[in-house]
Amino acid sequence: MFFMMGINERRKELNFHQMIVCSHCGAYGQYHVFMTYMVLTLFFIPCFKWRRQYFVETSCCHTIYSLDSEIGRRIERGENVEIRPEHLRGMARAGARIKRCSQCGFTTEEDFEYCPKCGSRL
């Protein structure tokens, strides 16, 4: 008997956009909400989902916040919800690790003080 199963982590973009003035960079942007979860698949059919987590990403500086799970479930159901600062926890800047050289335009995710391409200070 041949049996195919798998456990994967997946990401699902939720249909929710809210205009904001970013508290991190001060620019106008939008909140984009997504959900991550683990899923058990049998013969490529998703059967069981667990460990759902909801996140908000800003469109201006790509800062990622953890969203309160109750608000995330309401957004997933399609309810009209306003995300307030008290619904957001923790902060990680998605693009914070990327450095760009002002001389040659070389980009890197490493923690260099000098550009490995042209030698100028990053």
Chimera marker file (.cmm) of the C-alpha trace (Angstrom):
<marker_set name="trace">
<marker id="1" x="0.000" y="0.000" z="0.000" r="1" g="1" b="0" radius="0.5"/>
<marker id="2" x="1.280" y="3.434" z="-0.958" r="1" g="1" b="0" radius="0.5"/>
<marker id="3" x="0.557" y="6.240" z="1.543" r="1" g="1" b="0" radius="0.5"/>
<marker id="4" x="1.461" y="9.908" z="0.979" r="1" g="1" b="0" radius="0.5"/>
<marker id="5" x="1.308" y="12.464" z="3.743" r="1" g="1" b="0" radius="0.5"/>
<marker id="6" x="3.161" y="15.603" z="4.724" r="1" g="1" b="0" radius="0.5"/>
<marker id="7" x="3.359" y="18.373" z="7.287" r="1" g="1" b="0" radius="0.5"/>
<marker id="8" x="4.117" y="21.854" z="5.960" r="1" g="1" b="0" radius="0.5"/>
<marker id="9" x="4.037" y="25.452" z="7.103" r="1" g="1" b="0" radius="0.5"/>
<marker id="10" x="1.984" y="27.689" z="4.848" r="1" g="1" b="0" radius="0.5"/>
<marker id="11" x="1.209" y="31.377" z="4.509" r="1" g="1" b="0" radius="0.5"/>
<marker id="12" x="-2.146" y="32.779" z="3.427" r="1" g="1" b="0" radius="0.5"/>
<marker id="13" x="-2.722" y="36.423" z="2.490" r="1" g="1" b="0" radius="0.5"/>
<marker id="14" x="-6.005" y="37.700" z="3.920" r="1" g="1" b="0" radius="0.5"/>
<marker id="15" x="-8.171" y="40.151" z="1.997" r="1" g="1" b="0" radius="0.5"/>
<marker id="16" x="-7.723" y="43.123" z="4.331" r="1" g="1" b="0" radius="0.5"/>
<marker id="17" x="-6.124" y="46.521" z="3.765" r="1" g="1" b="0" radius="0.5"/>
<marker id="18" x="-6.220" y="49.508" z="6.110" r="1" g="1" b="0" radius="0.5"/>
<marker id="19" x="-4.683" y="52.915" z="5.382" r="1" g="1" b="0" radius="0.5"/>
<marker id="20" x="-2.303" y="54.150" z="8.117" r="1" g="1" b="0" radius="0.5"/>
<marker id="21" x="0.386" y="56.614" z="9.022" r="1" g="1" b="0" radius="0.5"/>
<marker id="22" x="3.214" y="54.283" z="10.030" r="1" g="1" b="0" radius="0.5"/>
<marker id="23" x="4.348" y="54.680" z="13.628" r="1" g="1" b="0" radius="0.5"/>
<marker id="24" x="7.756" y="53.286" z="12.673" r="1" g="1" b="0" radius="0.5"/>
<marker id="25" x="8.779" y="55.398" z="9.653" r="1" g="1" b="0" radius="0.5"/>
<marker id="26" x="6.095" y="58.128" z="9.630" r="1" g="1" b="0" radius="0.5"/>
<marker id="27" x="5.066" y="57.515" z="5.993" r="1" g="1" b="0" radius="0.5"/>
<marker id="28" x="1.597" y="56.806" z="4.605" r="1" g="1" b="0" radius="0.5"/>
<marker id="29" x="0.994" y="53.113" z="3.980" r="1" g="1" b="0" radius="0.5"/>
<marker id="30" x="-1.327" y="50.172" z="4.392" r="1" g="1" b="0" radius="0.5"/>
<marker id="31" x="-1.623" y="47.248" z="6.735" r="1" g="1" b="0" radius="0.5"/>
<marker id="32" x="-1.549" y="43.927" z="4.882" r="1" g="1" b="0" radius="0.5"/>
<marker id="33" x="-2.684" y="40.956" z="6.996" r="1" g="1" b="0" radius="0.5"/>
<marker id="34" x="-1.489" y="37.383" z="6.524" r="1" g="1" b="0" radius="0.5"/>
<marker id="35" x="-1.773" y="34.136" z="8.426" r="1" g="1" b="0" radius="0.5"/>
<marker id="36" x="0.785" y="31.353" z="8.902" r="1" g="1" b="0" radius="0.5"/>
<marker id="37" x="-0.218" y="27.843" z="9.911" r="1" g="1" b="0" radius="0.5"/>
<marker id="38" x="0.905" y="24.226" z="9.940" r="1" g="1" b="0" radius="0.5"/>
<marker id="39" x="-1.063" y="21.775" z="7.816" r="1" g="1" b="0" radius="0.5"/>
<marker id="40" x="-1.251" y="17.988" z="7.563" r="1" g="1" b="0" radius="0.5"/>
<marker id="41" x="-1.845" y="16.802" z="4.001" r="1" g="1" b="0" radius="0.5"/>
<marker id="42" x="-2.929" y="13.343" z="2.905" r="1" g="1" b="0" radius="0.5"/>
<marker id="43" x="-2.543" y="12.661" z="-0.813" r="1" g="1" b="0" radius="0.5"/>
<marker id="44" x="-1.989" y="16.423" z="-1.379" r="1" g="1" b="0" radius="0.5"/>
<marker id="45" x="-5.317" y="17.298" z="0.294" r="1" g="1" b="0" radius="0.5"/>
<marker id="46" x="-5.083" y="19.573" z="3.367" r="1" g="1" b="0" radius="0.5"/>
<marker id="47" x="-6.795" y="17.742" z="6.234" r="1" g="1" b="0" radius="0.5"/>
<marker id="48" x="-5.866" y="19.436" z="9.478" r="1" g="1" b="0" radius="0.5"/>
<marker id="49" x="-4.587" y="22.944" z="10.295" r="1" g="1" b="0" radius="0.5"/>
<marker id="50" x="-3.025" y="24.066" z="13.575" r="1" g="1" b="0" radius="0.5"/>
<marker id="51" x="-0.767" y="26.743" z="15.081" r="1" g="1" b="0" radius="0.5"/>
<marker id="52" x="-2.476" y="29.624" z="13.299" r="1" g="1" b="0" radius="0.5"/>
<marker id="53" x="-0.721" y="32.946" z="13.777" r="1" g="1" b="0" radius="0.5"/>
<marker id="54" x="-1.757" y="36.279" z="12.337" r="1" g="1" b="0" radius="0.5"/>
<marker id="55" x="0.629" y="39.036" z="11.254" r="1" g="1" b="0" radius="0.5"/>
<marker id="56" x="0.420" y="42.565" z="9.866" r="1" g="1" b="0" radius="0.5"/>
<marker id="57" x="2.972" y="43.982" z="7.426" r="1" g="1" b="0" radius="0.5"/>
<marker id="58" x="3.177" y="47.670" z="6.577" r="1" g="1" b="0" radius="0.5"/>
<marker id="59" x="3.497" y="48.564" z="2.905" r="1" g="1" b="0" radius="0.5"/>
<marker id="60" x="5.800" y="51.540" z="3.513" r="1" g="1" b="0" radius="0.5"/>
<marker id="61" x="8.756" y="50.122" z="5.484" r="1" g="1" b="0" radius="0.5"/>
<marker id="62" x="7.713" y="46.418" z="5.613" r="1" g="1" b="0" radius="0.5"/>
<marker id="63" x="7.632" y="46.308" z="9.406" r="1" g="1" b="0" radius="0.5"/>
<marker id="64" x="5.964" y="43.119" z="10.635" r="1" g="1" b="0" radius="0.5"/>
<marker id="65" x="3.755" y="43.028" z="13.727" r="1" g="1" b="0" radius="0.5"/>
<marker id="66" x="2.128" y="40.079" z="15.445" r="1" g="1" b="0" radius="0.5"/>
<marker id="67" x="-1.659" y="40.542" z="15.424" r="1" g="1" b="0" radius="0.5"/>
<marker id="68" x="-4.019" y="39.579" z="18.244" r="1" g="1" b="0" radius="0.5"/>
<marker id="69" x="-5.473" y="36.177" z="17.309" r="1" g="1" b="0" radius="0.5"/>
<marker id="70" x="-9.097" y="37.196" z="17.975" r="1" g="1" b="0" radius="0.5"/>
<marker id="71" x="-8.799" y="40.153" z="15.577" r="1" g="1" b="0" radius="0.5"/>
<marker id="72" x="-7.076" y="37.868" z="13.047" r="1" g="1" b="0" radius="0.5"/>
<marker id="73" x="-9.920" y="35.334" z="13.183" r="1" g="1" b="0" radius="0.5"/>
<marker id="74" x="-12.466" y="38.119" z="12.671" r="1" g="1" b="0" radius="0.5"/>
<marker id="75" x="-10.551" y="39.369" z="9.617" r="1" g="1" b="0" radius="0.5"/>
<marker id="76" x="-10.339" y="35.812" z="8.268" r="1" g="1" b="0" radius="0.5"/>
<marker id="77" x="-14.145" y="35.486" z="8.582" r="1" g="1" b="0" radius="0.5"/>
<marker id="78" x="-14.523" y="38.680" z="6.521" r="1" g="1" b="0" radius="0.5"/>
<marker id="79" x="-15.747" y="40.983" z="9.289" r="1" g="1" b="0" radius="0.5"/>
<marker id="80" x="-15.159" y="44.729" z="9.037" r="1" g="1" b="0" radius="0.5"/>
<marker id="81" x="-12.441" y="45.368" z="11.644" r="1" g="1" b="0" radius="0.5"/>
<marker id="82" x="-10.176" y="48.305" z="12.419" r="1" g="1" b="0" radius="0.5"/>
<marker id="83" x="-6.692" y="47.381" z="13.608" r="1" g="1" b="0" radius="0.5"/>
<marker id="84" x="-5.611" y="49.568" z="16.530" r="1" g="1" b="0" radius="0.5"/>
<marker id="85" x="-2.108" y="49.853" z="18.053" r="1" g="1" b="0" radius="0.5"/>
<marker id="86" x="-3.171" y="47.792" z="21.086" r="1" g="1" b="0" radius="0.5"/>
<marker id="87" x="-3.945" y="44.846" z="18.755" r="1" g="1" b="0" radius="0.5"/>
<marker id="88" x="-0.313" y="44.721" z="17.567" r="1" g="1" b="0" radius="0.5"/>
<marker id="89" x="2.568" y="43.075" z="19.468" r="1" g="1" b="0" radius="0.5"/>
<marker id="90" x="6.247" y="42.793" z="18.824" r="1" g="1" b="0" radius="0.5"/>
<marker id="91" x="7.986" y="44.299" z="15.897" r="1" g="1" b="0" radius="0.5"/>
<marker id="92" x="10.473" y="43.058" z="13.332" r="1" g="1" b="0" radius="0.5"/>
<marker id="93" x="11.622" y="45.064" z="10.392" r="1" g="1" b="0" radius="0.5"/>
<marker id="94" x="11.690" y="42.818" z="7.344" r="1" g="1" b="0" radius="0.5"/>
<marker id="95" x="14.172" y="44.920" z="5.397" r="1" g="1" b="0" radius="0.5"/>
<marker id="96" x="16.403" y="45.881" z="8.312" r="1" g="1" b="0" radius="0.5"/>
<marker id="97" x="19.119" y="43.339" z="7.482" r="1" g="1" b="0" radius="0.5"/>
<marker id="98" x="19.594" y="44.490" z="3.890" r="1" g="1" b="0" radius="0.5"/>
<marker id="99" x="22.373" y="47.025" z="3.382" r="1" g="1" b="0" radius="0.5"/>
<marker id="100" x="22.914" y="48.973" z="0.150" r="1" g="1" b="0" radius="0.5"/>
<marker id="101" x="26.180" y="50.619" z="-0.885" r="1" g="1" b="0" radius="0.5"/>
<marker id="102" x="25.709" y="54.286" z="-1.751" r="1" g="1" b="0" radius="0.5"/>
<marker id="103" x="28.639" y="54.204" z="-4.213" r="1" g="1" b="0" radius="0.5"/>
<marker id="104" x="28.040" y="51.131" z="-6.373" r="1" g="1" b="0" radius="0.5"/>
<marker id="105" x="24.498" y="50.005" z="-5.378" r="1" g="1" b="0" radius="0.5"/>
<marker id="106" x="25.599" y="46.549" z="-4.161" r="1" g="1" b="0" radius="0.5"/>
<marker id="107" x="23.071" y="45.028" z="-1.729" r="1" g="1" b="0" radius="0.5"/>
<marker id="108" x="23.864" y="42.460" z="0.954" r="1" g="1" b="0" radius="0.5"/>
<marker id="109" x="22.221" y="40.830" z="3.968" r="1" g="1" b="0" radius="0.5"/>
<marker id="110" x="25.561" y="40.334" z="5.716" r="1" g="1" b="0" radius="0.5"/>
<marker id="111" x="26.713" y="42.597" z="8.530" r="1" g="1" b="0" radius="0.5"/>
<marker id="112" x="29.597" y="44.224" z="6.607" r="1" g="1" b="0" radius="0.5"/>
<marker id="113" x="30.978" y="47.644" z="7.547" r="1" g="1" b="0" radius="0.5"/>
<marker id="114" x="32.559" y="48.039" z="4.103" r="1" g="1" b="0" radius="0.5"/>
<marker id="115" x="31.195" y="47.120" z="0.685" r="1" g="1" b="0" radius="0.5"/>
<marker id="116" x="32.755" y="43.856" z="-0.549" r="1" g="1" b="0" radius="0.5"/>
<marker id="117" x="32.458" y="45.058" z="-4.172" r="1" g="1" b="0" radius="0.5"/>
<marker id="118" x="33.958" y="48.576" z="-4.095" r="1" g="1" b="0" radius="0.5"/>
<marker id="119" x="35.365" y="48.936" z="-0.556" r="1" g="1" b="0" radius="0.5"/>
<marker id="120" x="33.436" y="52.056" z="0.486" r="1" g="1" b="0" radius="0.5"/>
<marker id="121" x="31.865" y="52.305" z="3.955" r="1" g="1" b="0" radius="0.5"/>
<marker id="122" x="28.266" y="51.049" z="4.142" r="1" g="1" b="0" radius="0.5"/>
<link id1="1" id2="2" r="1" g="1" b="0" radius="0.2"/>
<link id1="2" id2="3" r="1" g="1" b="0" radius="0.2"/>
<link id1="3" id2="4" r="1" g="1" b="0" radius="0.2"/>
<link id1="4" id2="5" r="1" g="1" b="0" radius="0.2"/>
<link id1="5" id2="6" r="1" g="1" b="0" radius="0.2"/>
<link id1="6" id2="7" r="1" g="1" b="0" radius="0.2"/>
<link id1="7" id2="8" r="1" g="1" b="0" radius="0.2"/>
<link id1="8" id2="9" r="1" g="1" b="0" radius="0.2"/>
<link id1="9" id2="10" r="1" g="1" b="0" radius="0.2"/>
<link id1="10" id2="11" r="1" g="1" b="0" radius="0.2"/>
<link id1="11" id2="12" r="1" g="1" b="0" radius="0.2"/>
<link id1="12" id2="13" r="1" g="1" b="0" radius="0.2"/>
<link id1="13" id2="14" r="1" g="1" b="0" radius="0.2"/>
<link id1="14" id2="15" r="1" g="1" b="0" radius="0.2"/>
<link id1="15" id2="16" r="1" g="1" b="0" radius="0.2"/>
<link id1="16" id2="17" r="1" g="1" b="0" radius="0.2"/>
<link id1="17" id2="18" r="1" g="1" b="0" radius="0.2"/>
<link id1="18" id2="19" r="1" g="1" b="0" radius="0.2"/>
<link id1="19" id2="20" r="1" g="1" b="0" radius="0.2"/>
<link id1="20" id2="21" r="1" g="1" b="0" radius="0.2"/>
<link id1="21" id2="22" r="1" g="1" b="0" radius="0.2"/>
<link id1="22" id2="23" r="1" g="1" b="0" radius="0.2"/>
<link id1="23" id2="24" r="1" g="1" b="0" radius="0.2"/>
<link id1="24" id2="25" r="1" g="1" b="0" radius="0.2"/>
<link id1="25" id2="26" r="1" g="1" b="0" radius="0.2"/>
<link id1="26" id2="27" r="1" g="1" b="0" radius="0.2"/>
<link id1="27" id2="28" r="1" g="1" b="0" radius="0.2"/>
<link id1="28" id2="29" r="1" g="1" b="0" radius="0.2"/>
<link id1="29" id2="30" r="1" g="1" b="0" radius="0.2"/>
<link id1="30" id2="31" r="1" g="1" b="0" radius="0.2"/>
<link id1="31" id2="32" r="1" g="1" b="0" radius="0.2"/>
<link id1="32" id2="33" r="1" g="1" b="0" radius="0.2"/>
<link id1="33" id2="34" r="1" g="1" b="0" radius="0.2"/>
<link id1="34" id2="35" r="1" g="1" b="0" radius="0.2"/>
<link id1="35" id2="36" r="1" g="1" b="0" radius="0.2"/>
<link id1="36" id2="37" r="1" g="1" b="0" radius="0.2"/>
<link id1="37" id2="38" r="1" g="1" b="0" radius="0.2"/>
<link id1="38" id2="39" r="1" g="1" b="0" radius="0.2"/>
<link id1="39" id2="40" r="1" g="1" b="0" radius="0.2"/>
<link id1="40" id2="41" r="1" g="1" b="0" radius="0.2"/>
<link id1="41" id2="42" r="1" g="1" b="0" radius="0.2"/>
<link id1="42" id2="43" r="1" g="1" b="0" radius="0.2"/>
<link id1="43" id2="44" r="1" g="1" b="0" radius="0.2"/>
<link id1="44" id2="45" r="1" g="1" b="0" radius="0.2"/>
<link id1="45" id2="46" r="1" g="1" b="0" radius="0.2"/>
<link id1="46" id2="47" r="1" g="1" b="0" radius="0.2"/>
<link id1="47" id2="48" r="1" g="1" b="0" radius="0.2"/>
<link id1="48" id2="49" r="1" g="1" b="0" radius="0.2"/>
<link id1="49" id2="50" r="1" g="1" b="0" radius="0.2"/>
<link id1="50" id2="51" r="1" g="1" b="0" radius="0.2"/>
<link id1="51" id2="52" r="1" g="1" b="0" radius="0.2"/>
<link id1="52" id2="53" r="1" g="1" b="0" radius="0.2"/>
<link id1="53" id2="54" r="1" g="1" b="0" radius="0.2"/>
<link id1="54" id2="55" r="1" g="1" b="0" radius="0.2"/>
<link id1="55" id2="56" r="1" g="1" b="0" radius="0.2"/>
<link id1="56" id2="57" r="1" g="1" b="0" radius="0.2"/>
<link id1="57" id2="58" r="1" g="1" b="0" radius="0.2"/>
<link id1="58" id2="59" r="1" g="1" b="0" radius="0.2"/>
<link id1="59" id2="60" r="1" g="1" b="0" radius="0.2"/>
<link id1="60" id2="61" r="1" g="1" b="0" radius="0.2"/>
<link id1="61" id2="62" r="1" g="1" b="0" radius="0.2"/>
<link id1="62" id2="63" r="1" g="1" b="0" radius="0.2"/>
<link id1="63" id2="64" r="1" g="1" b="0" radius="0.2"/>
<link id1="64" id2="65" r="1" g="1" b="0" radius="0.2"/>
<link id1="65" id2="66" r="1" g="1" b="0" radius="0.2"/>
<link id1="66" id2="67" r="1" g="1" b="0" radius="0.2"/>
<link id1="67" id2="68" r="1" g="1" b="0" radius="0.2"/>
<link id1="68" id2="69" r="1" g="1" b="0" radius="0.2"/>
<link id1="69" id2="70" r="1" g="1" b="0" radius="0.2"/>
<link id1="70" id2="71" r="1" g="1" b="0" radius="0.2"/>
<link id1="71" id2="72" r="1" g="1" b="0" radius="0.2"/>
<link id1="72" id2="73" r="1" g="1" b="0" radius="0.2"/>
<link id1="73" id2="74" r="1" g="1" b="0" radius="0.2"/>
<link id1="74" id2="75" r="1" g="1" b="0" radius="0.2"/>
<link id1="75" id2="76" r="1" g="1" b="0" radius="0.2"/>
<link id1="76" id2="77" r="1" g="1" b="0" radius="0.2"/>
<link id1="77" id2="78" r="1" g="1" b="0" radius="0.2"/>
<link id1="78" id2="79" r="1" g="1" b="0" radius="0.2"/>
<link id1="79" id2="80" r="1" g="1" b="0" radius="0.2"/>
<link id1="80" id2="81" r="1" g="1" b="0" radius="0.2"/>
<link id1="81" id2="82" r="1" g="1" b="0" radius="0.2"/>
<link id1="82" id2="83" r="1" g="1" b="0" radius="0.2"/>
<link id1="83" id2="84" r="1" g="1" b="0" radius="0.2"/>
<link id1="84" id2="85" r="1" g="1" b="0" radius="0.2"/>
<link id1="85" id2="86" r="1" g="1" b="0" radius="0.2"/>
<link id1="86" id2="87" r="1" g="1" b="0" radius="0.2"/>
<link id1="87" id2="88" r="1" g="1" b="0" radius="0.2"/>
<link id1="88" id2="89" r="1" g="1" b="0" radius="0.2"/>
<link id1="89" id2="90" r="1" g="1" b="0" radius="0.2"/>
<link id1="90" id2="91" r="1" g="1" b="0" radius="0.2"/>
<link id1="91" id2="92" r="1" g="1" b="0" radius="0.2"/>
<link id1="92" id2="93" r="1" g="1" b="0" radius="0.2"/>
<link id1="93" id2="94" r="1" g="1" b="0" radius="0.2"/>
<link id1="94" id2="95" r="1" g="1" b="0" radius="0.2"/>
<link id1="95" id2="96" r="1" g="1" b="0" radius="0.2"/>
<link id1="96" id2="97" r="1" g="1" b="0" radius="0.2"/>
<link id1="97" id2="98" r="1" g="1" b="0" radius="0.2"/>
<link id1="98" id2="99" r="1" g="1" b="0" radius="0.2"/>
<link id1="99" id2="100" r="1" g="1" b="0" radius="0.2"/>
<link id1="100" id2="101" r="1" g="1" b="0" radius="0.2"/>
<link id1="101" id2="102" r="1" g="1" b="0" radius="0.2"/>
<link id1="102" id2="103" r="1" g="1" b="0" radius="0.2"/>
<link id1="103" id2="104" r="1" g="1" b="0" radius="0.2"/>
<link id1="104" id2="105" r="1" g="1" b="0" radius="0.2"/>
<link id1="105" id2="106" r="1" g="1" b="0" radius="0.2"/>
<link id1="106" id2="107" r="1" g="1" b="0" radius="0.2"/>
<link id1="107" id2="108" r="1" g="1" b="0" radius="0.2"/>
<link id1="108" id2="109" r="1" g="1" b="0" radius="0.2"/>
<link id1="109" id2="110" r="1" g="1" b="0" radius="0.2"/>
<link id1="110" id2="111" r="1" g="1" b="0" radius="0.2"/>
<link id1="111" id2="112" r="1" g="1" b="0" radius="0.2"/>
<link id1="112" id2="113" r="1" g="1" b="0" radius="0.2"/>
<link id1="113" id2="114" r="1" g="1" b="0" radius="0.2"/>
<link id1="114" id2="115" r="1" g="1" b="0" radius="0.2"/>
<link id1="115" id2="116" r="1" g="1" b="0" radius="0.2"/>
<link id1="116" id2="117" r="1" g="1" b="0" radius="0.2"/>
<link id1="117" id2="118" r="1" g="1" b="0" radius="0.2"/>
<link id1="118" id2="119" r="1" g="1" b="0" radius="0.2"/>
<link id1="119" id2="120" r="1" g="1" b="0" radius="0.2"/>
<link id1="120" id2="121" r="1" g="1" b="0" radius="0.2"/>
<link id1="121" id2="122" r="1" g="1" b="0" radius="0.2"/>
</marker_set>
